[in-house]
Amino acid sequence: MTAKKGDWVRIHSVILTAAQRTGSLPEDTRATDIQMWTKGFLLDEAAALGDEVTVETYIGRHQSGTLTQIEPFYDHNYGKCVPELLYIGRSLRADLKEYEAQRKEEGQDER
């Protein structure tokens, strides 16, 4: 897939390699690169996935990195449906309506 100038894309770059990180970090942290993923509008005329490109972020910054995604989107979710949770809102509204009616019968102000 090829992106053209102006397309919304996602890039990846390494900010600091493991060798460049400070020695005062825990060993597992120190052994890991600091990476950055950025989205922006492609400034190059055209590019394919894996190409080194420059983008302009939404707020106008210019960043360079490896093109990883063209027209990126969110693909996370909140898991499978939990049927028990589907009726909580309806049940609560019914309980509140019953409570308000009961208070009104007793002559108490609703608020």
FIRO-485549 format. One record per residue (C-alpha): residue number from 1; x, y, z; chain; residue in three letters. Coordinates in steps of 0.1 Angstrom, whole numbers, plus 5000, padded with zeros to 4 digits. Example, Ala and Ser with C-alpha at 12.3 -4.5 7.8 and 13.67 -1.06 7.14 Angstrom:
BEGIN
i | X | Y | Z | ch | aa
1 | 5123 | 4955 | 5078 | A | Ala
2 | 5137 | 4989 | 5071 | A | Ser
//
This chain:
BEGIN
i | X | Y | Z | ch | aa
1 | 5000 | 5000 | 5000 | A | Met
2 | 5013 | 5035 | 4991 | A | Thr
3 | 5006 | 5068 | 5008 | A | Ala
4 | 5007 | 5101 | 4990 | A | Lys
5 | 5015 | 5136 | 5002 | A | Lys
6 | 4989 | 5148 | 5027 | A | Gly
7 | 4976 | 5114 | 5038 | A | Asp
8 | 4971 | 5108 | 5075 | A | Trp
9 | 4998 | 5082 | 5086 | A | Val
10 | 5015 | 5068 | 5116 | A | Arg
11 | 5053 | 5066 | 5120 | A | Ile
12 | 5077 | 5049 | 5144 | A | His
13 | 5110 | 5062 | 5156 | A | Ser
14 | 5136 | 5053 | 5183 | A | Val
15 | 5143 | 5083 | 5206 | A | Ile
16 | 5171 | 5066 | 5226 | A | Leu
17 | 5186 | 5032 | 5220 | A | Thr
18 | 5193 | 5010 | 5250 | A | Ala
19 | 5230 | 5019 | 5247 | A | Ala
20 | 5222 | 5056 | 5250 | A | Gln
21 | 5201 | 5053 | 5282 | A | Arg
22 | 5215 | 5063 | 5316 | A | Thr
23 | 5232 | 5037 | 5337 | A | Gly
24 | 5211 | 5045 | 5368 | A | Ser
25 | 5180 | 5028 | 5355 | A | Leu
26 | 5169 | 4992 | 5365 | A | Pro
27 | 5185 | 4966 | 5342 | A | Glu
28 | 5152 | 4956 | 5324 | A | Asp
29 | 5144 | 4993 | 5317 | A | Thr
30 | 5179 | 5001 | 5306 | A | Arg
31 | 5179 | 4973 | 5281 | A | Ala
32 | 5149 | 4987 | 5263 | A | Thr
33 | 5149 | 5014 | 5236 | A | Asp
34 | 5127 | 5045 | 5241 | A | Ile
35 | 5103 | 5044 | 5212 | A | Gln
36 | 5078 | 5069 | 5198 | A | Met
37 | 5048 | 5064 | 5175 | A | Trp
38 | 5034 | 5096 | 5159 | A | Thr
39 | 5005 | 5104 | 5136 | A | Lys
40 | 5006 | 5132 | 5111 | A | Gly
41 | 5001 | 5143 | 5075 | A | Phe
42 | 5027 | 5129 | 5051 | A | Leu
43 | 5051 | 5155 | 5038 | A | Leu
44 | 5069 | 5133 | 5013 | A | Asp
45 | 5054 | 5130 | 4978 | A | Glu
46 | 5048 | 5092 | 4982 | A | Ala
47 | 5059 | 5064 | 5005 | A | Ala
48 | 5053 | 5027 | 5011 | A | Ala
49 | 5052 | 5010 | 5045 | A | Leu
50 | 5087 | 5007 | 5059 | A | Gly
51 | 5100 | 5039 | 5042 | A | Asp
52 | 5116 | 5067 | 5062 | A | Glu
53 | 5093 | 5097 | 5060 | A | Val
54 | 5085 | 5131 | 5075 | A | Thr
55 | 5051 | 5140 | 5088 | A | Val
56 | 5035 | 5172 | 5101 | A | Glu
57 | 5015 | 5165 | 5132 | A | Thr
58 | 4981 | 5180 | 5138 | A | Tyr
59 | 4996 | 5208 | 5158 | A | Ile
60 | 5023 | 5216 | 5132 | A | Gly
61 | 5054 | 5197 | 5144 | A | Arg
62 | 5076 | 5180 | 5119 | A | His
63 | 5087 | 5144 | 5129 | A | Gln
64 | 5106 | 5118 | 5110 | A | Ser
65 | 5104 | 5080 | 5113 | A | Gly
66 | 5095 | 5048 | 5096 | A | Thr
67 | 5060 | 5046 | 5080 | A | Leu
68 | 5040 | 5019 | 5098 | A | Thr
69 | 5004 | 5026 | 5090 | A | Gln
70 | 4984 | 5045 | 5064 | A | Ile
71 | 4951 | 5061 | 5076 | A | Glu
72 | 4956 | 5047 | 5112 | A | Pro
73 | 4926 | 5040 | 5133 | A | Phe
74 | 4919 | 5028 | 5169 | A | Tyr
75 | 4912 | 4991 | 5170 | A | Asp
76 | 4909 | 4985 | 5208 | A | His
77 | 4877 | 4975 | 5225 | A | Asn
78 | 4863 | 4969 | 5259 | A | Tyr
79 | 4859 | 4932 | 5258 | A | Gly
80 | 4829 | 4909 | 5253 | A | Lys
81 | 4794 | 4919 | 5263 | A | Cys
82 | 4785 | 4913 | 5299 | A | Val
83 | 4747 | 4905 | 5298 | A | Pro
84 | 4743 | 4913 | 5335 | A | Glu
85 | 4753 | 4949 | 5329 | A | Leu
86 | 4728 | 4955 | 5301 | A | Leu
87 | 4698 | 4961 | 5324 | A | Tyr
88 | 4714 | 4980 | 5352 | A | Ile
89 | 4703 | 5014 | 5338 | A | Gly
90 | 4667 | 5004 | 5333 | A | Arg
91 | 4665 | 4987 | 5367 | A | Ser
92 | 4679 | 5018 | 5384 | A | Leu
93 | 4656 | 5042 | 5366 | A | Arg
94 | 4626 | 5020 | 5376 | A | Ala
95 | 4638 | 5019 | 5413 | A | Asp
96 | 4642 | 5057 | 5413 | A | Leu
97 | 4608 | 5062 | 5398 | A | Lys
98 | 4592 | 5040 | 5424 | A | Glu
99 | 4611 | 5058 | 5452 | A | Tyr
100 | 4600 | 5092 | 5440 | A | Glu
101 | 4564 | 5081 | 5437 | A | Ala
102 | 4566 | 5067 | 5473 | A | Gln
103 | 4580 | 5100 | 5486 | A | Arg
104 | 4553 | 5120 | 5468 | A | Lys
105 | 4526 | 5098 | 5484 | A | Glu
106 | 4541 | 5105 | 5518 | A | Glu
107 | 4540 | 5142 | 5512 | A | Gly
108 | 4577 | 5147 | 5511 | A | Gln
109 | 4593 | 5170 | 5487 | A | Asp
110 | 4610 | 5153 | 5457 | A | Glu
111 | 4642 | 5172 | 5463 | A | Arg
//
